[in-house]
């Protein structure tokens, strides 16, 4: 019979991270910071899950957790906060 070392609960719990990293939550926070740093106005819905971003004469629905955005007036859509910012700053949205 093999004599294997046992793992007690404290050793097992030490392997579990205390705060799991939630990528979508990090995306929501960093996207808001980027929009604010570029002085792009937005309205927050559903605790930041959905933002309504003000473009150049249009509104854009933006889900920063996934990065998806849809322009209401131009029938344009895309992914990524940087692409969204580029479209707004270039005047395309």
C-alpha angles and dihedrals in degrees: 000000000000119000103219121185114250124230114224123208095262092057092046093049091049089066093057114084113240093223117028113218110247108202095194092052090050090049091051092052097043092046091054090049092050093049091049093048089055092046092242111156121229141164121225123228131180095013092305097313090114125031127189105212124199113230128178098302096333142076123238126203108219130185103193095187090067096020093236119147134179125189110223097206103035103042088233124138138175148144134264135043092244091055089048092051091047091051092050095045092047090053095243091118 
